[in-house]
Amino acid sequence: MVYVESASSSSLTLGTDALLEEIYFLRRHLNEMSRDVGSFSHPRLVEVSQLLDKKLNDYEQLRLRRSS
């Protein structure tokens, strides 16, 4: 996870880009795992899903910070 405390626009963009890459990776990983496991209640699948939710929330917070 990447948090950028700097007010610099380029630093925020770098943090946002890194977070978006991580979100993309987690989505692909979750999709592949769901096909392999075949159950949405598998503990590892739930763990990755929760991590993806956290990253999406982090991204939204970063995005809101950029717009203010």
PyMOL commands that place a pseudoatom at each C-alpha (Angstrom):
pseudoatom trace, name=CA, resn=MET, resi=1, chain=A, elem=C, hetatm=0, pos=[0.000, 0.000, 0.000]
pseudoatom trace, name=CA, resn=VAL, resi=2, chain=A, elem=C, hetatm=0, pos=[1.235, 3.466, -0.811]
pseudoatom trace, name=CA, resn=TYR, resi=3, chain=A, elem=C, hetatm=0, pos=[0.358, 6.516, 1.249]
pseudoatom trace, name=CA, resn=VAL, resi=4, chain=A, elem=C, hetatm=0, pos=[1.692, 9.821, 0.079]
pseudoatom trace, name=CA, resn=GLU, resi=5, chain=A, elem=C, hetatm=0, pos=[1.605, 12.635, 2.601]
pseudoatom trace, name=CA, resn=SER, resi=6, chain=A, elem=C, hetatm=0, pos=[3.220, 15.167, 0.294]
pseudoatom trace, name=CA, resn=ALA, resi=7, chain=A, elem=C, hetatm=0, pos=[1.038, 17.909, -1.128]
pseudoatom trace, name=CA, resn=SER, resi=8, chain=A, elem=C, hetatm=0, pos=[2.881, 17.600, -4.431]
pseudoatom trace, name=CA, resn=SER, resi=9, chain=A, elem=C, hetatm=0, pos=[0.583, 16.704, -7.308]
pseudoatom trace, name=CA, resn=SER, resi=10, chain=A, elem=C, hetatm=0, pos=[3.192, 14.461, -8.926]
pseudoatom trace, name=CA, resn=SER, resi=11, chain=A, elem=C, hetatm=0, pos=[3.721, 12.554, -5.653]
pseudoatom trace, name=CA, resn=LEU, resi=12, chain=A, elem=C, hetatm=0, pos=[-0.010, 12.005, -5.283]
pseudoatom trace, name=CA, resn=THR, resi=13, chain=A, elem=C, hetatm=0, pos=[-0.190, 10.802, -8.860]
pseudoatom trace, name=CA, resn=LEU, resi=14, chain=A, elem=C, hetatm=0, pos=[2.631, 8.316, -8.230]
pseudoatom trace, name=CA, resn=GLY, resi=15, chain=A, elem=C, hetatm=0, pos=[0.884, 7.050, -5.103]
pseudoatom trace, name=CA, resn=THR, resi=16, chain=A, elem=C, hetatm=0, pos=[-2.415, 6.752, -6.928]
pseudoatom trace, name=CA, resn=ASP, resi=17, chain=A, elem=C, hetatm=0, pos=[-0.815, 4.956, -9.874]
pseudoatom trace, name=CA, resn=ALA, resi=18, chain=A, elem=C, hetatm=0, pos=[0.892, 2.444, -7.590]
pseudoatom trace, name=CA, resn=LEU, resi=19, chain=A, elem=C, hetatm=0, pos=[-2.348, 1.831, -5.723]
pseudoatom trace, name=CA, resn=LEU, resi=20, chain=A, elem=C, hetatm=0, pos=[-4.257, 1.336, -8.988]
pseudoatom trace, name=CA, resn=GLU, resi=21, chain=A, elem=C, hetatm=0, pos=[-1.668, -1.216, -10.110]
pseudoatom trace, name=CA, resn=GLU, resi=22, chain=A, elem=C, hetatm=0, pos=[-2.086, -3.080, -6.841]
pseudoatom trace, name=CA, resn=ILE, resi=23, chain=A, elem=C, hetatm=0, pos=[-5.886, -3.015, -7.197]
pseudoatom trace, name=CA, resn=TYR, resi=24, chain=A, elem=C, hetatm=0, pos=[-5.618, -4.334, -10.758]
pseudoatom trace, name=CA, resn=PHE, resi=25, chain=A, elem=C, hetatm=0, pos=[-3.332, -7.153, -9.610]
pseudoatom trace, name=CA, resn=LEU, resi=26, chain=A, elem=C, hetatm=0, pos=[-5.639, -8.093, -6.718]
pseudoatom trace, name=CA, resn=ARG, resi=27, chain=A, elem=C, hetatm=0, pos=[-8.709, -8.132, -8.996]
pseudoatom trace, name=CA, resn=ARG, resi=28, chain=A, elem=C, hetatm=0, pos=[-6.979, -10.463, -11.445]
pseudoatom trace, name=CA, resn=HIS, resi=29, chain=A, elem=C, hetatm=0, pos=[-5.698, -12.650, -8.619]
pseudoatom trace, name=CA, resn=LEU, resi=30, chain=A, elem=C, hetatm=0, pos=[-9.166, -12.826, -7.054]
pseudoatom trace, name=CA, resn=ASN, resi=31, chain=A, elem=C, hetatm=0, pos=[-10.736, -13.738, -10.384]
pseudoatom trace, name=CA, resn=GLU, resi=32, chain=A, elem=C, hetatm=0, pos=[-8.183, -16.496, -11.032]
pseudoatom trace, name=CA, resn=MET, resi=33, chain=A, elem=C, hetatm=0, pos=[-8.514, -17.854, -7.506]
pseudoatom trace, name=CA, resn=SER, resi=34, chain=A, elem=C, hetatm=0, pos=[-12.305, -17.952, -7.721]
pseudoatom trace, name=CA, resn=ARG, resi=35, chain=A, elem=C, hetatm=0, pos=[-12.058, -20.060, -10.877]
pseudoatom trace, name=CA, resn=ASP, resi=36, chain=A, elem=C, hetatm=0, pos=[-9.478, -22.395, -9.321]
pseudoatom trace, name=CA, resn=VAL, resi=37, chain=A, elem=C, hetatm=0, pos=[-11.139, -22.782, -5.919]
pseudoatom trace, name=CA, resn=GLY, resi=38, chain=A, elem=C, hetatm=0, pos=[-14.747, -22.832, -7.115]
pseudoatom trace, name=CA, resn=SER, resi=39, chain=A, elem=C, hetatm=0, pos=[-16.079, -21.429, -3.846]
pseudoatom trace, name=CA, resn=PHE, resi=40, chain=A, elem=C, hetatm=0, pos=[-16.483, -17.807, -2.861]
pseudoatom trace, name=CA, resn=SER, resi=41, chain=A, elem=C, hetatm=0, pos=[-16.290, -18.750, 0.824]
pseudoatom trace, name=CA, resn=HIS, resi=42, chain=A, elem=C, hetatm=0, pos=[-12.785, -20.239, 0.665]
pseudoatom trace, name=CA, resn=PRO, resi=43, chain=A, elem=C, hetatm=0, pos=[-10.694, -18.569, 3.428]
pseudoatom trace, name=CA, resn=ARG, resi=44, chain=A, elem=C, hetatm=0, pos=[-7.896, -17.438, 1.082]
pseudoatom trace, name=CA, resn=LEU, resi=45, chain=A, elem=C, hetatm=0, pos=[-10.407, -15.999, -1.365]
pseudoatom trace, name=CA, resn=VAL, resi=46, chain=A, elem=C, hetatm=0, pos=[-12.131, -14.102, 1.443]
pseudoatom trace, name=CA, resn=GLU, resi=47, chain=A, elem=C, hetatm=0, pos=[-8.742, -12.790, 2.608]
pseudoatom trace, name=CA, resn=VAL, resi=48, chain=A, elem=C, hetatm=0, pos=[-7.831, -11.472, -0.867]
pseudoatom trace, name=CA, resn=SER, resi=49, chain=A, elem=C, hetatm=0, pos=[-11.310, -9.991, -1.255]
pseudoatom trace, name=CA, resn=GLN, resi=50, chain=A, elem=C, hetatm=0, pos=[-10.965, -8.122, 2.037]
pseudoatom trace, name=CA, resn=LEU, resi=51, chain=A, elem=C, hetatm=0, pos=[-7.549, -6.827, 1.012]
pseudoatom trace, name=CA, resn=LEU, resi=52, chain=A, elem=C, hetatm=0, pos=[-8.998, -5.640, -2.306]
pseudoatom trace, name=CA, resn=ASP, resi=53, chain=A, elem=C, hetatm=0, pos=[-11.800, -3.842, -0.428]
pseudoatom trace, name=CA, resn=LYS, resi=54, chain=A, elem=C, hetatm=0, pos=[-9.219, -2.108, 1.754]
pseudoatom trace, name=CA, resn=LYS, resi=55, chain=A, elem=C, hetatm=0, pos=[-7.173, -1.023, -1.265]
pseudoatom trace, name=CA, resn=LEU, resi=56, chain=A, elem=C, hetatm=0, pos=[-10.297, 0.298, -2.993]
pseudoatom trace, name=CA, resn=ASN, resi=57, chain=A, elem=C, hetatm=0, pos=[-11.153, 2.305, 0.129]
pseudoatom trace, name=CA, resn=ASP, resi=58, chain=A, elem=C, hetatm=0, pos=[-7.571, 3.608, 0.289]
pseudoatom trace, name=CA, resn=TYR, resi=59, chain=A, elem=C, hetatm=0, pos=[-7.794, 4.653, -3.346]
pseudoatom trace, name=CA, resn=GLU, resi=60, chain=A, elem=C, hetatm=0, pos=[-11.069, 6.477, -2.755]
pseudoatom trace, name=CA, resn=GLN, resi=61, chain=A, elem=C, hetatm=0, pos=[-9.546, 8.347, 0.198]
pseudoatom trace, name=CA, resn=LEU, resi=62, chain=A, elem=C, hetatm=0, pos=[-6.519, 9.324, -1.895]
pseudoatom trace, name=CA, resn=ARG, resi=63, chain=A, elem=C, hetatm=0, pos=[-8.784, 10.436, -4.744]
pseudoatom trace, name=CA, resn=LEU, resi=64, chain=A, elem=C, hetatm=0, pos=[-10.858, 12.564, -2.383]
pseudoatom trace, name=CA, resn=ARG, resi=65, chain=A, elem=C, hetatm=0, pos=[-7.688, 14.124, -0.962]
pseudoatom trace, name=CA, resn=ARG, resi=66, chain=A, elem=C, hetatm=0, pos=[-6.551, 15.038, -4.462]
pseudoatom trace, name=CA, resn=SER, resi=67, chain=A, elem=C, hetatm=0, pos=[-9.837, 16.759, -5.274]
pseudoatom trace, name=CA, resn=SER, resi=68, chain=A, elem=C, hetatm=0, pos=[-9.808, 18.946, -2.162]
for i in range(1, 68): cmd.bond("trace and resi %d" % i, "trace and resi %d" % (i + 1))
show_as sticks, trace
zoom trace
